């Protein structure tokens, strides 16, 4: 066979290979992303720790007096995950306000927070329970004159002595009972609140966010204690304090133990409800209100005298901007992991031709036979030319 003949055969074979490869590839596959959080309906519930009490500017939502900040952790979580946020959190809320009891803020009346939920709700965060325990009001009543007392609100050396009598701790008992299960006067508690959320948002994934460390545990308490008053003014009329931590050494340890009790109670109630608990207590242990102002996640207490009274500036013993950022870092990965993105199984694009696999192999066979016939004809003609010459 001449070189020209071999070239013609090679071209025929190459054409055949291209046809068969194209046919065997089939229709192009389609890939699409599923899951993820983009556009999901997100409802935030809770008290001042969810609402960002003390941080400005405020949203005015759900009503005036809720002190809800537009940079509270729900708003920042929603922005990070591209969620559609309804923020029903309101400072001062208790579990009853989440279930069915409207909340009077002094400037308006907020509807029960569970009314913000619906069948389209896919993500819920909750921070609630601290006000049921009376933890924050109790802490504010424990302000003391010195590291050894006495406290200003009562004739007692410290708060612990007013709650623990004959070996019984009234504040701890409040957490174990009413905070978890409510009372006849205020039914609900964490158990009732979580049941209300599940009933109102059956399709949602619910994340209960615990309180960060306010009072340091013993391992993170300086040997000299945490007492920090920095009182100014020449009299009660001019009394002032800036970012203080005016608690006795006894009360720091006592209130830290109450925080741990509350964290455990929230965790247990969350798990019984089948929700996800995000404890922030241990991760913030070195950033309590006792820590330096450059590392604390929690504000100290700031007092200002006004007329014949002394007022506490909003935000005392609540997360500062650094603390809110910490809460966001704690919450975002948990929600993201609950809604993973994944690729769908590749599927052929729809084709108007019926039975595509059969059709393509039929065409391939016909093409093969035609090419073989052409190759045979070329060979025969070449042989005849060779013989004639």
C-alpha beads as a LAMMPS data file, in Angstrom:
LAMMPS data file: protein, C-alpha beads

389 atoms
388 bonds

1 atom types
1 bond types

-500.0 500.0 xlo xhi
-500.0 500.0 ylo yhi
-500.0 500.0 zlo zhi

Masses

1 110.0

Atoms # bond

1 1 1 0.000 0.000 0.000
2 1 1 1.324 3.426 -0.971
3 1 1 1.879 6.238 1.495
4 1 1 -1.083 8.096 0.038
5 1 1 -3.336 5.115 0.579
6 1 1 -2.170 4.692 4.137
7 1 1 -2.919 8.367 4.810
8 1 1 -6.463 7.971 3.511
9 1 1 -7.071 4.967 5.746
10 1 1 -5.680 6.807 8.781
11 1 1 -8.006 9.732 8.115
12 1 1 -10.956 7.388 7.916
13 1 1 -10.040 5.710 11.204
14 1 1 -9.567 9.121 12.924
15 1 1 -13.005 10.230 11.749
16 1 1 -14.479 7.028 13.106
17 1 1 -12.825 7.540 16.505
18 1 1 -14.137 11.109 16.771
19 1 1 -17.663 10.012 15.972
20 1 1 -17.649 7.156 18.463
21 1 1 -16.108 9.285 21.259
22 1 1 -18.710 11.979 20.744
23 1 1 -21.514 9.457 20.850
24 1 1 -20.207 7.652 23.929
25 1 1 -19.968 10.953 25.830
26 1 1 -23.721 11.268 25.778
27 1 1 -25.631 14.393 26.827
28 1 1 -23.852 16.862 29.168
29 1 1 -24.385 16.301 32.922
30 1 1 -26.112 18.933 35.105
31 1 1 -24.776 19.855 38.572
32 1 1 -26.663 21.935 41.136
33 1 1 -25.954 22.965 44.734
34 1 1 -28.422 21.815 47.384
35 1 1 -28.630 22.732 51.065
36 1 1 -26.898 25.756 52.541
37 1 1 -28.489 28.608 54.458
38 1 1 -28.986 31.240 51.761
39 1 1 -32.462 32.726 52.017
40 1 1 -33.728 30.489 54.839
41 1 1 -36.254 32.016 57.249
42 1 1 -34.547 32.649 60.624
43 1 1 -36.306 33.728 63.827
44 1 1 -34.307 34.909 66.858
45 1 1 -35.896 34.641 70.304
46 1 1 -34.707 35.591 73.745
47 1 1 -33.800 38.191 76.318
48 1 1 -31.255 41.005 76.614
49 1 1 -28.317 38.716 75.817
50 1 1 -29.892 37.963 72.442
51 1 1 -31.095 41.550 71.930
52 1 1 -27.706 43.164 72.543
53 1 1 -28.790 45.311 75.490
54 1 1 -26.599 48.378 75.856
55 1 1 -25.297 48.354 72.291
56 1 1 -26.370 51.132 69.945
57 1 1 -28.022 51.955 67.651
58 1 1 -31.230 50.118 68.466
59 1 1 -33.812 48.832 65.992
60 1 1 -36.947 49.736 67.965
61 1 1 -38.129 46.188 67.304
62 1 1 -40.224 44.290 68.156
63 1 1 -41.444 47.305 70.186
64 1 1 -39.864 50.320 71.853
65 1 1 -38.197 49.471 75.144
66 1 1 -36.791 46.122 74.013
67 1 1 -33.347 47.726 73.548
68 1 1 -32.713 45.478 70.570
69 1 1 -29.482 46.449 68.794
70 1 1 -29.069 46.285 65.043
71 1 1 -25.706 44.601 65.662
72 1 1 -26.892 41.982 68.169
73 1 1 -25.742 38.436 67.502
74 1 1 -28.908 37.435 65.559
75 1 1 -28.418 40.286 63.076
76 1 1 -24.750 39.439 62.553
77 1 1 -25.444 35.701 62.246
78 1 1 -28.143 36.398 59.657
79 1 1 -25.739 38.573 57.674
80 1 1 -22.964 35.972 57.772
81 1 1 -25.231 33.139 56.602
82 1 1 -27.552 35.150 54.295
83 1 1 -30.609 34.251 56.363
84 1 1 -33.938 36.118 56.305
85 1 1 -34.125 37.385 59.887
86 1 1 -37.104 38.093 62.105
87 1 1 -35.636 39.251 65.424
88 1 1 -38.211 38.944 68.213
89 1 1 -35.687 39.183 71.072
90 1 1 -36.482 41.700 73.799
91 1 1 -34.513 42.735 76.866
92 1 1 -36.128 41.599 80.107
93 1 1 -37.943 38.643 78.529
94 1 1 -38.695 35.497 80.518
95 1 1 -39.821 32.118 79.198
96 1 1 -43.495 33.038 79.670
97 1 1 -42.984 35.925 77.215
98 1 1 -41.700 33.462 74.684
99 1 1 -44.683 31.127 75.102
100 1 1 -47.909 33.126 75.372
101 1 1 -47.565 36.143 77.674
102 1 1 -47.129 39.612 76.132
103 1 1 -44.207 41.608 77.529
104 1 1 -44.679 45.136 78.818
105 1 1 -41.440 47.035 78.273
106 1 1 -42.640 50.296 79.805
107 1 1 -42.658 51.842 76.329
108 1 1 -44.721 49.274 74.499
109 1 1 -46.129 45.759 74.652
110 1 1 -44.379 43.005 72.724
111 1 1 -46.454 40.094 71.479
112 1 1 -45.424 36.598 72.651
113 1 1 -42.229 35.806 70.819
114 1 1 -43.436 32.412 69.574
115 1 1 -45.891 34.253 67.317
116 1 1 -42.940 35.187 65.098
117 1 1 -42.493 31.509 64.227
118 1 1 -44.212 29.668 61.401
119 1 1 -44.166 26.550 59.265
120 1 1 -41.690 28.211 56.900
121 1 1 -39.205 28.924 59.725
122 1 1 -36.051 26.875 59.189
123 1 1 -33.624 28.335 61.760
124 1 1 -34.310 29.427 65.344
125 1 1 -31.904 30.703 67.995
126 1 1 -32.914 31.149 71.629
127 1 1 -31.195 32.704 74.635
128 1 1 -33.575 32.667 77.594
129 1 1 -33.738 31.604 81.245
130 1 1 -31.467 34.081 83.008
131 1 1 -34.322 36.379 83.965
132 1 1 -36.431 33.429 85.151
133 1 1 -33.612 32.666 87.563
134 1 1 -33.387 36.311 88.549
135 1 1 -29.657 36.045 87.931
136 1 1 -29.067 39.530 86.551
137 1 1 -31.216 41.382 89.061
138 1 1 -29.553 39.371 91.820
139 1 1 -26.072 40.221 90.541
140 1 1 -26.899 43.918 90.453
141 1 1 -28.123 43.734 94.045
142 1 1 -24.769 42.290 95.085
143 1 1 -22.772 45.479 94.536
144 1 1 -20.478 45.877 97.533
145 1 1 -18.383 48.576 99.137
146 1 1 -15.223 46.478 99.362
147 1 1 -13.917 43.043 98.398
148 1 1 -15.054 41.773 101.809
149 1 1 -18.368 43.615 101.962
150 1 1 -20.817 44.714 102.969
151 1 1 -23.238 44.784 100.048
152 1 1 -25.117 48.024 99.502
153 1 1 -28.619 46.619 99.099
154 1 1 -28.830 44.742 102.402
155 1 1 -27.212 44.606 105.806
156 1 1 -25.167 41.575 104.929
157 1 1 -21.484 40.895 104.261
158 1 1 -22.278 39.335 100.885
159 1 1 -25.124 38.025 98.720
160 1 1 -24.343 34.390 99.297
161 1 1 -25.255 34.720 102.948
162 1 1 -28.730 35.934 101.985
163 1 1 -29.449 33.002 99.628
164 1 1 -27.752 30.086 101.367
165 1 1 -29.243 29.301 104.747
166 1 1 -29.023 26.070 106.692
167 1 1 -27.232 24.477 103.768
168 1 1 -30.048 25.243 101.315
169 1 1 -29.374 27.450 98.303
170 1 1 -32.535 29.319 97.264
171 1 1 -31.042 30.627 94.016
172 1 1 -29.795 27.209 92.891
173 1 1 -33.180 25.694 93.786
174 1 1 -34.876 28.302 91.612
175 1 1 -32.868 27.097 88.616
176 1 1 -33.553 23.421 89.273
177 1 1 -37.312 24.062 89.622
178 1 1 -39.086 27.120 88.149
179 1 1 -36.451 27.924 85.526
180 1 1 -36.738 24.467 84.012
181 1 1 -40.429 23.661 84.565
182 1 1 -42.077 26.960 85.458
183 1 1 -44.554 27.489 88.291
184 1 1 -48.305 27.545 88.665
185 1 1 -48.146 31.346 88.657
186 1 1 -45.777 31.446 85.680
187 1 1 -46.171 28.166 83.770
188 1 1 -43.668 27.200 81.155
189 1 1 -40.021 27.455 82.057
190 1 1 -37.470 26.174 79.567
191 1 1 -39.447 22.977 79.019
192 1 1 -42.620 24.827 78.114
193 1 1 -40.779 27.392 75.998
194 1 1 -39.043 24.754 73.929
195 1 1 -42.309 22.848 73.443
196 1 1 -43.958 26.046 72.205
197 1 1 -41.153 26.596 69.715
198 1 1 -41.416 23.078 68.336
199 1 1 -45.191 23.366 67.969
200 1 1 -44.972 26.723 66.185
201 1 1 -42.004 25.846 63.939
202 1 1 -42.097 22.102 63.257
203 1 1 -39.676 22.305 60.317
204 1 1 -37.041 24.408 62.078
205 1 1 -33.648 23.483 63.419
206 1 1 -33.386 25.097 66.835
207 1 1 -30.184 26.300 68.513
208 1 1 -30.233 27.312 72.180
209 1 1 -27.347 29.669 72.922
210 1 1 -26.053 29.664 76.481
211 1 1 -24.779 32.649 78.444
212 1 1 -21.071 33.530 78.318
213 1 1 -19.017 33.795 81.496
214 1 1 -19.915 36.823 83.597
215 1 1 -18.266 35.875 86.877
216 1 1 -14.898 34.100 86.569
217 1 1 -14.453 30.566 87.834
218 1 1 -11.781 29.965 90.504
219 1 1 -9.151 29.071 87.906
220 1 1 -9.548 32.471 86.244
221 1 1 -9.924 34.588 89.370
222 1 1 -6.820 36.569 90.338
223 1 1 -5.267 35.721 93.687
224 1 1 -6.113 39.206 94.893
225 1 1 -9.721 38.906 93.748
226 1 1 -11.706 40.806 91.130
227 1 1 -13.020 43.743 93.117
228 1 1 -12.801 46.862 90.968
229 1 1 -14.823 49.889 92.002
230 1 1 -13.022 53.057 90.920
231 1 1 -15.661 55.142 92.657
232 1 1 -15.663 58.849 92.017
233 1 1 -17.607 61.768 93.412
234 1 1 -17.554 63.452 96.777
235 1 1 -21.006 62.238 97.907
236 1 1 -23.882 59.967 97.005
237 1 1 -25.250 62.800 94.874
238 1 1 -22.139 62.766 92.718
239 1 1 -21.281 59.069 92.984
240 1 1 -19.990 57.510 89.787
241 1 1 -18.208 54.384 88.630
242 1 1 -16.816 53.433 85.235
243 1 1 -16.561 49.782 84.118
244 1 1 -16.447 48.591 87.708
245 1 1 -16.634 45.095 89.122
246 1 1 -17.781 45.806 92.696
247 1 1 -18.384 42.287 93.990
248 1 1 -17.019 40.577 97.058
249 1 1 -14.661 37.640 96.648
250 1 1 -17.321 35.386 98.167
251 1 1 -20.000 36.499 95.727
252 1 1 -17.771 36.161 92.673
253 1 1 -17.278 32.466 93.465
254 1 1 -20.932 31.998 94.449
255 1 1 -22.426 33.627 91.349
256 1 1 -19.975 31.724 89.137
257 1 1 -21.386 28.484 90.559
258 1 1 -24.918 29.689 89.789
259 1 1 -23.865 30.384 86.209
260 1 1 -22.652 26.812 85.906
261 1 1 -25.938 25.500 87.319
262 1 1 -27.878 27.550 84.773
263 1 1 -25.681 26.322 81.923
264 1 1 -26.270 22.690 82.904
265 1 1 -30.023 23.249 83.264
266 1 1 -30.205 24.868 79.812
267 1 1 -28.163 22.069 78.280
268 1 1 -30.330 19.322 79.762
269 1 1 -33.612 20.989 78.778
270 1 1 -32.291 21.602 75.265
271 1 1 -31.255 18.000 74.773
272 1 1 -34.600 16.717 76.057
273 1 1 -36.338 18.903 73.491
274 1 1 -34.157 17.495 70.712
275 1 1 -32.552 20.875 69.986
276 1 1 -28.873 21.835 69.698
277 1 1 -27.236 23.460 72.721
278 1 1 -24.372 25.897 72.165
279 1 1 -22.634 26.391 75.496
280 1 1 -20.443 29.492 75.547
281 1 1 -19.442 29.327 79.211
282 1 1 -16.132 27.442 78.977
283 1 1 -14.958 29.161 75.797
284 1 1 -15.367 32.582 77.409
285 1 1 -13.916 31.652 80.806
286 1 1 -10.893 33.937 80.406
287 1 1 -12.992 36.860 79.140
288 1 1 -15.373 37.507 82.039
289 1 1 -16.253 40.940 83.380
290 1 1 -13.324 40.480 85.766
291 1 1 -10.847 40.445 82.871
292 1 1 -9.042 43.521 81.610
293 1 1 -10.990 45.971 79.509
294 1 1 -8.915 44.971 76.476
295 1 1 -9.976 41.314 76.609
296 1 1 -13.316 41.170 78.471
297 1 1 -16.376 40.023 76.544
298 1 1 -18.655 41.412 79.259
299 1 1 -19.099 45.011 80.346
300 1 1 -18.425 46.003 83.919
301 1 1 -20.839 48.240 85.799
302 1 1 -20.995 51.946 85.120
303 1 1 -22.875 54.146 87.594
304 1 1 -24.017 57.698 87.169
305 1 1 -25.750 59.871 89.734
306 1 1 -28.933 61.598 88.656
307 1 1 -30.945 63.851 90.993
308 1 1 -31.334 61.874 94.228
309 1 1 -30.655 58.450 92.752
310 1 1 -27.824 56.506 91.210
311 1 1 -28.493 54.911 87.830
312 1 1 -26.775 51.967 86.176
313 1 1 -25.785 52.679 82.582
314 1 1 -27.421 50.155 80.162
315 1 1 -25.237 47.215 79.222
316 1 1 -23.686 46.435 82.595
317 1 1 -22.812 42.713 82.934
318 1 1 -23.864 42.195 79.293
319 1 1 -21.766 41.449 76.193
320 1 1 -19.830 44.299 74.638
321 1 1 -19.068 44.378 70.903
322 1 1 -16.215 41.916 71.466
323 1 1 -18.585 39.598 73.321
324 1 1 -21.207 39.776 70.568
325 1 1 -18.540 38.862 68.011
326 1 1 -17.654 35.865 70.196
327 1 1 -21.292 34.733 70.234
328 1 1 -21.445 35.035 66.457
329 1 1 -18.307 32.879 66.128
330 1 1 -19.914 30.312 68.405
331 1 1 -23.241 30.180 66.567
332 1 1 -22.378 30.468 62.856
333 1 1 -20.460 27.147 62.520
334 1 1 -23.222 25.228 64.312
335 1 1 -25.904 26.506 61.954
336 1 1 -23.690 26.092 58.882
337 1 1 -22.941 22.475 59.796
338 1 1 -26.656 21.777 60.147
339 1 1 -27.301 22.922 56.571
340 1 1 -24.400 21.525 54.499
341 1 1 -24.092 22.296 50.820
342 1 1 -23.861 19.287 48.530
343 1 1 -23.829 18.600 44.781
344 1 1 -26.657 16.655 43.184
345 1 1 -25.940 13.400 41.314
346 1 1 -25.074 14.204 37.684
347 1 1 -28.049 13.610 35.402
348 1 1 -28.244 13.804 31.586
349 1 1 -29.899 16.842 30.094
350 1 1 -33.320 16.101 28.603
351 1 1 -33.180 15.127 24.928
352 1 1 -35.961 15.200 22.331
353 1 1 -34.603 12.001 20.780
354 1 1 -36.175 8.831 22.278
355 1 1 -34.000 6.072 23.712
356 1 1 -30.773 8.079 23.344
357 1 1 -28.321 5.267 24.258
358 1 1 -29.810 2.897 21.657
359 1 1 -29.934 5.607 19.012
360 1 1 -26.331 6.688 19.472
361 1 1 -24.985 3.152 19.205
362 1 1 -27.104 2.517 16.109
363 1 1 -25.660 5.607 14.462
364 1 1 -22.175 4.510 15.487
365 1 1 -22.616 1.054 13.962
366 1 1 -23.919 2.475 10.699
367 1 1 -21.015 4.921 10.575
368 1 1 -18.542 2.098 11.190
369 1 1 -19.954 -0.013 8.396
370 1 1 -19.905 2.941 6.009
371 1 1 -16.291 3.740 6.813
372 1 1 -15.253 0.109 6.406
373 1 1 -16.951 0.052 3.034
374 1 1 -15.129 3.211 1.934
375 1 1 -11.807 1.793 3.139
376 1 1 -12.382 -1.468 1.253
377 1 1 -13.265 0.424 -1.958
378 1 1 -10.097 2.509 -1.703
379 1 1 -7.942 -0.579 -1.252
380 1 1 -9.516 -2.361 -4.240
381 1 1 -8.968 0.641 -6.516
382 1 1 -5.365 1.011 -5.422
383 1 1 -4.651 -2.649 -6.128
384 1 1 -6.169 -2.358 -9.623
385 1 1 -4.008 0.697 -10.409
386 1 1 -0.950 -1.167 -9.234
387 1 1 -1.778 -4.184 -11.387
388 1 1 -2.521 -2.054 -14.488
389 1 1 0.767 -0.255 -14.181

Bonds

1 1 1 2
2 1 2 3
3 1 3 4
4 1 4 5
5 1 5 6
6 1 6 7
7 1 7 8
8 1 8 9
9 1 9 10
10 1 10 11
11 1 11 12
12 1 12 13
13 1 13 14
14 1 14 15
15 1 15 16
16 1 16 17
17 1 17 18
18 1 18 19
19 1 19 20
20 1 20 21
21 1 21 22
22 1 22 23
23 1 23 24
24 1 24 25
25 1 25 26
26 1 26 27
27 1 27 28
28 1 28 29
29 1 29 30
30 1 30 31
31 1 31 32
32 1 32 33
33 1 33 34
34 1 34 35
35 1 35 36
36 1 36 37
37 1 37 38
38 1 38 39
39 1 39 40
40 1 40 41
41 1 41 42
42 1 42 43
43 1 43 44
44 1 44 45
45 1 45 46
46 1 46 47
47 1 47 48
48 1 48 49
49 1 49 50
50 1 50 51
51 1 51 52
52 1 52 53
53 1 53 54
54 1 54 55
55 1 55 56
56 1 56 57
57 1 57 58
58 1 58 59
59 1 59 60
60 1 60 61
61 1 61 62
62 1 62 63
63 1 63 64
64 1 64 65
65 1 65 66
66 1 66 67
67 1 67 68
68 1 68 69
69 1 69 70
70 1 70 71
71 1 71 72
72 1 72 73
73 1 73 74
74 1 74 75
75 1 75 76
76 1 76 77
77 1 77 78
78 1 78 79
79 1 79 80
80 1 80 81
81 1 81 82
82 1 82 83
83 1 83 84
84 1 84 85
85 1 85 86
86 1 86 87
87 1 87 88
88 1 88 89
89 1 89 90
90 1 90 91
91 1 91 92
92 1 92 93
93 1 93 94
94 1 94 95
95 1 95 96
96 1 96 97
97 1 97 98
98 1 98 99
99 1 99 100
100 1 100 101
101 1 101 102
102 1 102 103
103 1 103 104
104 1 104 105
105 1 105 106
106 1 106 107
107 1 107 108
108 1 108 109
109 1 109 110
110 1 110 111
111 1 111 112
112 1 112 113
113 1 113 114
114 1 114 115
115 1 115 116
116 1 116 117
117 1 117 118
118 1 118 119
119 1 119 120
120 1 120 121
121 1 121 122
122 1 122 123
123 1 123 124
124 1 124 125
125 1 125 126
126 1 126 127
127 1 127 128
128 1 128 129
129 1 129 130
130 1 130 131
131 1 131 132
132 1 132 133
133 1 133 134
134 1 134 135
135 1 135 136
136 1 136 137
137 1 137 138
138 1 138 139
139 1 139 140
140 1 140 141
141 1 141 142
142 1 142 143
143 1 143 144
144 1 144 145
145 1 145 146
146 1 146 147
147 1 147 148
148 1 148 149
149 1 149 150
150 1 150 151
151 1 151 152
152 1 152 153
153 1 153 154
154 1 154 155
155 1 155 156
156 1 156 157
157 1 157 158
158 1 158 159
159 1 159 160
160 1 160 161
161 1 161 162
162 1 162 163
163 1 163 164
164 1 164 165
165 1 165 166
166 1 166 167
167 1 167 168
168 1 168 169
169 1 169 170
170 1 170 171
171 1 171 172
172 1 172 173
173 1 173 174
174 1 174 175
175 1 175 176
176 1 176 177
177 1 177 178
178 1 178 179
179 1 179 180
180 1 180 181
181 1 181 182
182 1 182 183
183 1 183 184
184 1 184 185
185 1 185 186
186 1 186 187
187 1 187 188
188 1 188 189
189 1 189 190
190 1 190 191
191 1 191 192
192 1 192 193
193 1 193 194
194 1 194 195
195 1 195 196
196 1 196 197
197 1 197 198
198 1 198 199
199 1 199 200
200 1 200 201
201 1 201 202
202 1 202 203
203 1 203 204
204 1 204 205
205 1 205 206
206 1 206 207
207 1 207 208
208 1 208 209
209 1 209 210
210 1 210 211
211 1 211 212
212 1 212 213
213 1 213 214
214 1 214 215
215 1 215 216
216 1 216 217
217 1 217 218
218 1 218 219
219 1 219 220
220 1 220 221
221 1 221 222
222 1 222 223
223 1 223 224
224 1 224 225
225 1 225 226
226 1 226 227
227 1 227 228
228 1 228 229
229 1 229 230
230 1 230 231
231 1 231 232
232 1 232 233
233 1 233 234
234 1 234 235
235 1 235 236
236 1 236 237
237 1 237 238
238 1 238 239
239 1 239 240
240 1 240 241
241 1 241 242
242 1 242 243
243 1 243 244
244 1 244 245
245 1 245 246
246 1 246 247
247 1 247 248
248 1 248 249
249 1 249 250
250 1 250 251
251 1 251 252
252 1 252 253
253 1 253 254
254 1 254 255
255 1 255 256
256 1 256 257
257 1 257 258
258 1 258 259
259 1 259 260
260 1 260 261
261 1 261 262
262 1 262 263
263 1 263 264
264 1 264 265
265 1 265 266
266 1 266 267
267 1 267 268
268 1 268 269
269 1 269 270
270 1 270 271
271 1 271 272
272 1 272 273
273 1 273 274
274 1 274 275
275 1 275 276
276 1 276 277
277 1 277 278
278 1 278 279
279 1 279 280
280 1 280 281
281 1 281 282
282 1 282 283
283 1 283 284
284 1 284 285
285 1 285 286
286 1 286 287
287 1 287 288
288 1 288 289
289 1 289 290
290 1 290 291
291 1 291 292
292 1 292 293
293 1 293 294
294 1 294 295
295 1 295 296
296 1 296 297
297 1 297 298
298 1 298 299
299 1 299 300
300 1 300 301
301 1 301 302
302 1 302 303
303 1 303 304
304 1 304 305
305 1 305 306
306 1 306 307
307 1 307 308
308 1 308 309
309 1 309 310
310 1 310 311
311 1 311 312
312 1 312 313
313 1 313 314
314 1 314 315
315 1 315 316
316 1 316 317
317 1 317 318
318 1 318 319
319 1 319 320
320 1 320 321
321 1 321 322
322 1 322 323
323 1 323 324
324 1 324 325
325 1 325 326
326 1 326 327
327 1 327 328
328 1 328 329
329 1 329 330
330 1 330 331
331 1 331 332
332 1 332 333
333 1 333 334
334 1 334 335
335 1 335 336
336 1 336 337
337 1 337 338
338 1 338 339
339 1 339 340
340 1 340 341
341 1 341 342
342 1 342 343
343 1 343 344
344 1 344 345
345 1 345 346
346 1 346 347
347 1 347 348
348 1 348 349
349 1 349 350
350 1 350 351
351 1 351 352
352 1 352 353
353 1 353 354
354 1 354 355
355 1 355 356
356 1 356 357
357 1 357 358
358 1 358 359
359 1 359 360
360 1 360 361
361 1 361 362
362 1 362 363
363 1 363 364
364 1 364 365
365 1 365 366
366 1 366 367
367 1 367 368
368 1 368 369
369 1 369 370
370 1 370 371
371 1 371 372
372 1 372 373
373 1 373 374
374 1 374 375
375 1 375 376
376 1 376 377
377 1 377 378
378 1 378 379
379 1 379 380
380 1 380 381
381 1 381 382
382 1 382 383
383 1 383 384
384 1 384 385
385 1 385 386
386 1 386 387
387 1 387 388
388 1 388 389
